[in-house]
Amino acid sequence: MISMTVVLVHGNPETEAIWGPLVEALERDDVVRLSPPGFGAPLPDGFPATCLAYRDWLEDELAGIDGPVDLVGHDWGGGHVVNVMMHRPELVRSWASDAVGIYDPDYHWHDLAQVWQTPGEGEQLVETMLGGTVEDRVARWAPYLSTDIATPIAQAQGPQMGQAILSLYRSAHQPAMVEAGRGLENARARPGLSLLATEDPYGGSEEIRRRAAERAGAHTEVLDGLGHWWMVQDPARGAAALTNFWETLD
């Protein structure tokens, strides 16, 4: 049997800790968690933290992994995954993303994103979100994440992440995503899975997400009743969706 590697890429404003429950539920020893620069990994001097810079970063990381890769992305990590699939699909065996919809021509950025994209207001919001003590930041996560997951995320939140957030979202100001999404059909070169958590308010309407997945040649798996952090909310269901998808490829 050929050995596969599962590669997980998280989003904003997170670190790899967000994947902990899912990794446990997958019960595999071949899982690699990649942290985008600024999001739990250092932001190198001169790294522009744009959509294309993160695409190129992920491509470089994937090129260094031996053997076939099953790539999974959440939030902006899911955006980076789709961006790679439009550009260099040969780097993976399969891909999965919960953010395919952001490349649909009718997608509109959510309210938080629009603030980050606004000079002055964006800086102020980043300071409000990422400022204060670690305890303050853990408390802000309390409605969504348990303390053991929120704490390492809060510890990594600071000026570098703030800089990365602003650069990334401003590089994605519309019509940038519409233009990028013109290549969605390229993702058909590899089997894809669109994870559609019905209570996730950030990825666009169900219609938008389904339409984008269809263009990308991806199967849509509905995670009914789950929200943005589905991998924490019900890791067993998330792991089952991914595992069932991978089993269709063997």
Backbone hydrogen bonds, N-H to C=O, Kabsch-Sander energy under -0.5 kcal/mol:
donor,donor_aa,acceptor,acceptor_aa,energy
5,T,68,P,-2.1
6,V,30,D,-2.2
7,V,5,T,-0.5
7,V,70,D,-2.3
8,L,6,V,-0.5
8,L,32,V,-2.9
9,V,72,V,-2.3
10,H,34,L,-0.9
14,E,11,G,-1.4
18,I,15,T,-1.9
19,W,16,E,-2.0
20,G,17,A,-1.6
23,V,19,W,-2.8
24,E,20,G,-2.1
25,A,21,P,-2.1
26,L,22,L,-2.2
27,E,23,V,-1.1
28,R,23,V,-0.6
32,V,6,V,-3.3
34,L,8,L,-2.9
34,L,32,V,-0.6
38,G,41,A,-2.9
39,F,36,P,-2.5
40,G,38,G,-0.5
41,A,36,P,-0.7
47,F,44,P,-2.1
54,Y,50,T,-2.5
55,R,51,C,-2.1
56,D,52,L,-2.6
57,W,53,A,-2.3
58,L,54,Y,-2.5
59,E,55,R,-2.4
60,D,56,D,-2.2
61,E,57,W,-2.1
62,L,58,L,-2.7
63,A,59,E,-2.3
64,G,60,D,-0.8
64,G,61,E,-0.8
65,I,62,L,-1.7
66,D,64,G,-0.5
70,D,5,T,-2.8
71,L,69,V,-0.7
71,L,94,S,-2.5
72,V,7,V,-3.0
73,G,96,A,-2.3
74,H,9,V,-2.3
77,G,74,H,-2.0
78,G,75,D,-0.8
79,G,75,D,-1.6
80,H,76,W,-2.9
81,V,77,G,-2.1
82,V,78,G,-2.0
83,N,79,G,-2.3
84,V,80,H,-2.4
85,M,81,V,-2.3
86,M,82,V,-1.7
87,H,83,N,-0.7
87,H,84,V,-0.9
88,R,84,V,-3.8
91,L,88,R,-1.8
92,V,89,P,-1.7
93,R,69,V,-3.3
94,S,69,V,-1.6
95,W,191,P,-2.1
96,A,71,L,-2.0
97,S,193,L,-2.3
98,D,73,G,-1.2
102,I,99,A,-1.3
103,Y,100,V,-1.9
104,D,101,G,-2.0
107,Y,104,D,-1.9
114,Q,110,H,-2.1
115,V,111,D,-1.8
116,W,112,L,-2.5
117,Q,113,A,-1.8
118,T,115,V,-1.8
121,E,119,P,-1.6
122,G,118,T,-3.1
124,Q,120,G,-2.0
125,L,121,E,-2.3
126,V,122,G,-2.4
127,E,123,E,-2.1
128,T,124,Q,-2.0
129,M,125,L,-2.7
130,L,126,V,-3.0
131,G,127,E,-1.4
137,R,133,T,-2.1
138,V,134,V,-2.7
139,A,135,E,-2.2
140,R,136,D,-1.4
141,W,137,R,-1.0
141,W,138,V,-0.7
142,A,138,V,-0.6
142,A,139,A,-0.8
144,Y,141,W,-2.7
145,L,141,W,-2.6
149,I,146,S,-0.9
150,A,146,S,-2.9
151,T,147,T,-2.5
153,I,149,I,-1.1
154,A,150,A,-3.0
155,Q,151,T,-2.4
156,A,152,P,-1.0
156,A,153,I,-0.7
157,Q,153,I,-0.7
157,Q,154,A,-0.7
162,G,158,G,-2.4
163,Q,159,P,-2.5
164,A,160,Q,-2.3
165,I,161,M,-2.8
166,L,162,G,-2.2
167,S,163,Q,-2.3
168,L,164,A,-2.7
169,Y,165,I,-2.6
170,R,166,L,-2.1
171,S,167,S,-1.8
172,A,168,L,-0.9
173,H,170,R,-1.0
176,A,173,H,-2.3
177,M,172,A,-0.5
179,E,175,P,-2.6
180,A,176,A,-2.3
181,G,177,M,-2.5
182,R,179,E,-1.2
183,G,180,A,-1.7
184,L,181,G,-1.9
186,N,183,G,-2.0
187,A,184,L,-1.9
188,R,185,E,-1.8
189,A,186,N,-1.7
190,R,187,A,-1.6
192,G,217,G,-0.6
193,L,95,W,-1.5
194,S,219,H,-3.4
195,L,97,S,-2.2
195,L,193,L,-0.6
196,L,194,S,-0.7
196,L,221,E,-2.8
197,A,195,L,-0.9
198,T,196,L,-0.7
198,T,223,L,-1.3
199,E,226,L,-2.9
200,D,197,A,-1.8
209,R,205,S,-2.5
210,R,206,E,-2.7
211,R,207,E,-2.5
212,A,208,I,-2.4
213,A,209,R,-2.1
214,E,210,R,-2.3
215,R,211,R,-2.1
216,A,212,A,-1.9
217,G,214,E,-1.2
218,A,213,A,-3.0
219,H,192,G,-2.4
221,E,194,S,-2.9
221,E,219,H,-0.6
222,V,220,T,-0.6
223,L,196,L,-2.7
224,D,222,V,-0.9
226,L,223,L,-1.8
230,W,227,G,-0.9
230,W,228,H,-0.7
232,V,229,W,-1.6
233,Q,229,W,-2.5
234,D,230,W,-2.5
238,G,234,D,-2.1
239,A,235,P,-2.8
240,A,236,A,-2.2
241,A,237,R,-2.3
242,L,238,G,-2.0
243,T,239,A,-2.8
244,N,240,A,-2.7
245,F,241,A,-1.6
246,W,242,L,-2.7
247,E,243,T,-2.3
248,T,244,N,-1.0
248,T,245,F,-0.8
249,L,246,W,-1.4
250,D,246,W,-0.8
